[in-house]
């Protein structure tokens, strides 16, 4: 048996119709739709592969913290998770940090302050444990 390395990271969706395997591919700047002649078993095999990969790599899903844009020379956006008391800050450098144990009053004061950077430096920096997010998963509202 000869094995080949396959990168399916750009594959967004699959379907099968009238003897064709239909593929939706993410090409970065656009989506491409391809049809390849293939038996239904090819489609079923890809579905089984997807399920097998999902089972081996399944991680607990965490809802991303919604980020709000701010006008600041220090930060691009800030967000807060009330249930977990996590403040998330995306800095101008692109780095994203989560500050743990930040109470809701501090979040509201930060968000309402005239200077997010000054408030952050005086009330948050160095006062809370923090984690840097390498592959941040968040949305800006």
C-alpha positions as CSV (number, residue, x, y, z in Angstrom):
1,X,0.0,0.0,0.0
2,X,1.2,3.5,-0.9
3,X,0.2,6.4,1.4
4,X,-0.1,10.0,0.2
5,X,-0.2,13.0,2.5
6,X,-3.5,14.9,2.0
7,X,-4.4,18.4,3.2
8,X,-8.1,18.9,3.4
9,X,-8.0,22.1,5.5
10,X,-9.5,24.2,2.6
11,X,-12.4,21.8,2.2
12,X,-15.5,23.6,3.4
13,X,-18.4,21.3,2.4
14,X,-19.1,18.2,0.3
15,X,-22.1,16.7,-1.4
16,X,-22.8,14.0,-4.0
17,X,-25.3,14.3,-6.9
18,X,-25.8,12.4,-10.2
19,X,-22.5,10.6,-10.0
20,X,-20.4,13.7,-9.1
21,X,-18.6,14.5,-5.8
22,X,-19.2,18.2,-5.2
23,X,-16.6,20.1,-3.2
24,X,-16.7,23.6,-1.8
25,X,-13.1,24.9,-1.3
26,X,-11.9,27.9,0.5
27,X,-9.2,29.5,-1.6
28,X,-8.5,32.3,0.8
29,X,-10.0,35.2,-1.2
30,X,-12.9,33.3,-2.7
31,X,-14.8,30.0,-2.5
32,X,-14.5,27.5,-5.4
33,X,-17.1,24.9,-6.3
34,X,-15.7,21.7,-8.0
35,X,-17.5,18.7,-9.4
36,X,-15.5,15.5,-9.8
37,X,-16.9,12.3,-11.3
38,X,-17.1,9.8,-8.3
39,X,-19.2,7.0,-6.9
40,X,-21.4,7.7,-3.9
41,X,-18.9,5.6,-1.9
42,X,-16.3,8.5,-2.2
43,X,-18.8,10.8,-0.6
44,X,-19.6,8.3,2.2
45,X,-15.9,7.7,2.8
46,X,-15.2,11.5,3.2
47,X,-18.1,11.7,5.6
48,X,-16.7,8.8,7.7
49,X,-13.2,10.4,7.6
50,X,-14.7,13.7,8.9
51,X,-16.5,11.9,11.7
52,X,-13.4,10.0,12.7
53,X,-11.3,13.1,12.8
54,X,-13.9,15.0,14.8
55,X,-14.0,12.2,17.4
56,X,-10.2,12.2,17.8
57,X,-9.8,15.9,18.0
58,X,-13.0,17.0,19.7
59,X,-12.3,19.7,22.3
60,X,-14.8,21.2,24.7
61,X,-16.5,24.1,22.8
62,X,-16.0,27.5,24.4
63,X,-18.1,30.4,23.2
64,X,-15.8,33.2,22.1
65,X,-15.9,36.4,23.9
66,X,-17.6,39.1,21.8
67,X,-15.2,42.0,21.3
68,X,-16.2,45.7,21.1
69,X,-14.0,48.1,19.1
70,X,-12.5,50.9,21.2
71,X,-10.9,54.2,20.2
72,X,-7.5,53.9,21.9
73,X,-3.9,54.1,21.1
74,X,-3.4,51.0,23.3
75,X,-6.2,48.6,22.3
76,X,-8.2,47.8,19.2
77,X,-11.0,46.0,21.1
78,X,-12.2,44.8,24.5
79,X,-14.7,42.2,25.6
80,X,-16.0,40.6,28.8
81,X,-17.4,37.3,29.9
82,X,-19.7,37.9,32.9
83,X,-20.1,34.3,33.8
84,X,-16.4,33.6,33.9
85,X,-15.3,37.1,34.9
86,X,-12.8,37.3,32.0
87,X,-11.7,40.6,30.5
88,X,-10.3,40.1,27.0
89,X,-8.1,42.9,25.4
90,X,-6.8,43.0,21.8
91,X,-3.9,45.3,21.8
92,X,-2.7,47.5,18.8
93,X,0.1,45.0,18.3
94,X,-2.4,42.3,17.5
95,X,-1.8,40.4,20.8
96,X,-4.8,39.2,22.7
97,X,-4.8,38.7,26.4
98,X,-7.4,37.5,28.9
99,X,-7.4,38.9,32.4
100,X,-8.9,36.5,35.0
101,X,-11.2,37.4,37.9
102,X,-12.2,40.9,36.7
103,X,-15.4,41.9,38.3
104,X,-18.3,43.4,36.3
105,X,-17.9,46.8,37.9
106,X,-14.3,47.1,36.7
107,X,-15.4,46.0,33.2
108,X,-18.1,48.6,33.1
109,X,-15.7,51.3,34.3
110,X,-13.1,50.3,31.7
111,X,-15.7,50.3,28.9
112,X,-17.1,53.7,30.0
113,X,-13.8,55.4,30.7
114,X,-12.6,58.3,28.6
115,X,-9.2,56.7,28.2
116,X,-9.2,52.9,27.9
117,X,-5.4,52.9,28.1
118,X,-5.1,55.0,31.2
119,X,-7.8,53.0,33.0
120,X,-6.2,49.7,31.9
121,X,-2.7,50.8,33.2
122,X,-4.0,52.1,36.5
123,X,-6.7,49.5,37.4
124,X,-5.9,46.2,35.5
125,X,-2.3,45.9,34.4
126,X,-0.4,43.9,37.1
127,X,-3.5,43.4,39.3
128,X,-5.0,40.4,37.5
129,X,-3.5,37.1,36.3
130,X,-3.6,37.0,32.5
131,X,-3.1,34.5,29.7
132,X,-2.0,35.4,26.2
133,X,-4.1,33.8,23.4
134,X,-2.0,32.5,20.6
135,X,-4.8,31.6,18.2
136,X,-7.5,34.0,19.4
137,X,-11.0,33.0,18.5
138,X,-13.2,36.1,19.0
139,X,-15.6,38.3,17.1
140,X,-15.8,42.1,17.0
141,X,-19.4,43.4,17.2
